[in-house]
Amino acid sequence: MAYALVTGASRGIGRALAVALAQRGYDLLLVARSEDQLRALAQEISANHQRQSHLLALDLAAPGAAETVAAWALAHTKELAVLVNNAGYGLWGRFEQLGLAAQQNMLQLNMLLPVALTHALLPALRQQPRAYILNVASTAAYQAVPSLTLYAASKAFLLSFSRGLRYELKDTPVSVTCLSPGATTTAFADRAGMGAELQKTAAKVSMAPEAVAQIAVQALLAGEVEVIPGLLNKVSVGLTSVVPKKLTEKIAAGIYEKYL
């Protein structure tokens, strides 16, 4: 039976992606920091979708995490068909006022982990008749976002990485898709340190993670290069290609910096 590996699987979009893949017949390799949340997810998947799950509780920002995950995954299956690089988070605040170590930790998780994990697992993915990589970026990947400066930059990196890798793999069985959700009802804002007023504003346009995941998995299995769930998010991203960058940055700053 084919397996899907999902990082950051314990909650939010990662959890919803794991469920959506189970619904489509994949067994799961689930990785996140919280063992309790992973166990609860595995039980839900077993009861509702009759798929089995293997769990690895691990701090994915720790040194050598990608190598640990890859070795663990390959010890459990020779039929790895889906890799979902979902683990990541943001930090809200001005670059010079946020701690450097915290920002470097974020960059490690958002950029270097998916690169290292993809590199380690590509040989196994290439052995399948058809295989898929889903990198979870953000609508922030399409423009600079003052007060989320490094987060947006890390997601722009992931988008570019996804497109470049997809082209390199175009004559192989492996398809690469980049998911760029907008505001989603997850713990992202809390983890980023956003204030209550900003969270209230974001909640007005947030999508449910389950809706995002269903759209994403459908696009992934269809071999699409990019997927932006939600009409408002599509329009927002489309405008970034025609509106001057100076203006999009001013608009973003007006949304995020006013609450600092």
C-alpha positions, 0 to 999 in steps of 0.5 A: 500500500502506498504511503504519504509522509506529512510533516507538521501533521498534528494540527491545522492544515497538516492534520487536514492534509493527512485526513484528506490523503487517508480518504484517498487510500493512502496510509500515513507517516505522521511527523510533528512535535506532539505525540499525543496529538499524533496519536489522536489523529492516527486513531481518527484515521483508523476509525474513519478511513481504515488506514494505518499510521506510523508516528514520529514525535520530533522537533523538526527544527533540531539538527539532523531532523531531516535525516532522522525522518527520512531514515524512519520513513524508509524503515517503514515502507518501500512504497513512499508515494507522497511527501508533504512538506507542511511544517513551518511557522511565522513570526510577527514583528519588525526584523530588528526587534525579533530575536535572531535565534528565533528567526533562524529557527523559523528559517530552518523549519520553513526552508532548510528542512523541506529542502533536506527532506526532499533531497533525502527522499527523492530516490524513493519517490522516483521508484514509484509509478507515480509520486507527488511532493506538496510544499506548503507555502503561503499567499505571502510568497508572492510579495514582501510583507512588512512585519512578517518579512522573513516569513514571507521571504521563506515562503517565496523561497519555497515557491521558487524551489517548488517550481524549479524542482518541478521542471527538473523532474518533468520527465520523471514519475514525480510531480511537485505542487506548491500550496499557497493558502491565505488566512486559515483557521489554525494556530498560526496567528498565536504562534506568530505572536499576533495580537487579538485585533489582528487575529480578529481581522484575519478571522473575517476572511479565514478558510477552514483547514479542511477546505484548504486540504481538500482543494490542495490534495485534489490539485496535487493528484491532478499534477498542478504546479501551484494551488491557491485556495479561495477566490479572494486569495486568487484575486489577491495574488493576481493583483500582486502581478499587476500592482506596483510592488511599492503599493502592495507593500504599503497595503500589507504594512497597513494591515499588519504594522498598524497593530504593532 
